[in-house]
Amino acid sequence: MKKNFKKEVKTILALLLSLFSSGLMAQEMLFDLNGNPALSKYDSYLRSQQHSSRAVGDTLELPFFDDFSEPFSRLQTASDLYPNSDRWLDNKAYINNHMAINPKSQGVATFDGLDERGRAYGFGFSLATLSDSLTSKPINLVGAIDTVYLSFYYQAQGLGNAPESADILLMEFKDTAGVWSRVWEVEGYNLEDFKFNRVMLPVLGEEYLHAGFQFRFINYASRAGNVDHWHVDYIELDEARFLADTLINDVAFLGQTSIDNNGIVLNKTSSVLKEYNSMPWNHFKTDPAAFMGDSSYFAIRNNTYSSSPSGKYTMQIYDSNGTLIHTGVEAAPDVLPNIICGNEVNDCALTVGGVQDLLYDTVDFVLPTTVELSEDSMFFEVVHNINDLSDDVSTNDRTSDKQEFYNYYAYDDGTAEAAYGLGELENVGMVAVKYNIKKDDSLRGIQLYLNPVEFDVSSQPVNLAVWTGNEQPDVMVWQSADTNLYYTDQINYFYHYLLDTVLPVVDNIWIGWIQQPATNMKFSVGFDKRTDVSSNVYYNLGTTWNQSSIPGAIMIRPVVGQPYNWVGLDEQPTVQHIKVYPNPSTGDVYLEEAFSGQFRNAQITVYDISGRSVHSQTGYTGQLQLRHLNSGTYILRVDSNQGVFTERLVLQP
């Protein structure tokens, strides 16, 4: 359904403002995020590896350019969430494709109040404080003429939290004496028109035209959470430029949150499924054609102000082995200059008598079930291409997304822009999300993202619950105990909860939580603003169920299927970390032992992101051979006489 997103966002912001100004009364509302779980995938050893690879040694030559689009032209790895170490020295900025609205091209660098691991520096840091930075490698400007300019685009807030006036974004240049000087800054503001603002800075003076010139972005933010957002895109440094050099010769795919010139949301989700972003593979296999959607949404922008470069548009689908299994119908419409458009509304090329169709209304393809990772797991790569373009940047002419099938249903896309909660309760509060189960099965667990809070709430009276019912939650069929919620990784952050009983499920079920009144308690769950399933979300403040009025998807998911083990489900504080190297790895993995033979008789298990065991062996004799596993992020668990050791492992081709 098409929505006027601008009007919708302003309505929500006004509602939230009135709620917060009068206190956290009992009412559904959105909270700021206090962390970024995507960045917690890096262990300390990988972090040190990244730092060591960012040595100042390499000096770059002009031109310098980065639009942060390359990681989103292919399937991403954990390292893609950080700036490219070929150009940048630090890794504090968050490289993503979902936080900004209408960037110049897919991918931006986001600045906030979190550290490299996605954790708040400290919940007490509420005042604007030096937070993130993005520092270029040294750039050789010796012999450069006096027409060197640095340009970039920036946006405040996006889908995140608006920076206040004191939460500035600034730019500094480094001179021959090694002194950093501030050359530009902007105060925080509330986003109104979804635009990215352009900045053009001259690099003048002998103190800067040297072999070791550097520039860096710095932001000031509340270091108490994932707040005070700035987004930066399309950074270019070169000579032979001038102040009015504003032309960009580039047609590009945009980020995952894009709004056309009429305020219509374009690419709400890249999923090729009709109802979900992800669903269990065993359920999909029962009737693939019935579960396929009409389109895999995308958005593009013609950044070229003076012409309409033509291009050939195709959709491609690859299986988990990287084999091309589908190429869509090719279309070659012109794209009008300075237009944001997409395949939902097909307004890229207005023609006499109507709109020229991009031929992307339908996927016109059913994903095959003849190839699979295992009986209950599969993924595909969905690619959109713009070929035969004569523009300046090629990495943003291709966009790639992963269509996953494991053992859970998900409306959300795995990325949160806010958190959903009920505020301060006077009565018992309940939240429930409806899922239509496509195959008779057993509910085994519940996944959710719990927004970190300042105080440990593991003993607070919050229960997970399951209801049956069609139009709204009706009969409660299961409820967790008060004290069985274990939090891992960060304070009050966890992924999985195993049910203490096998619960048969069919047709409609509702999963959610029951929350007792608690003073100063801000229990909230991750919220995906881009996928609107509010019609399937209900909340109860004591007497009746009410349909949610906030567009988006609460990040809570039902896990179904056969019994399985998941490292960290009931993870106790005694679990230790183990050094794994190299990490990322191509498959030959080594463990660091405290003494020779420490893990000779240990039970070693590797789990994928859905919690499924994909490799197990007894004993370690100097090397783990994991080349048979697909690229991706895994959890390695070692059960030994000295205790339980775990670490995240990234496998690459």
Summary of the structure (lengths in Angstrom):
residues: 653
radius of gyration: 25.0
end to end distance: 39.1
largest distance: 77.5
contacts: 2198
relative contact order: 0.13
helix: 8%
strand: 38%
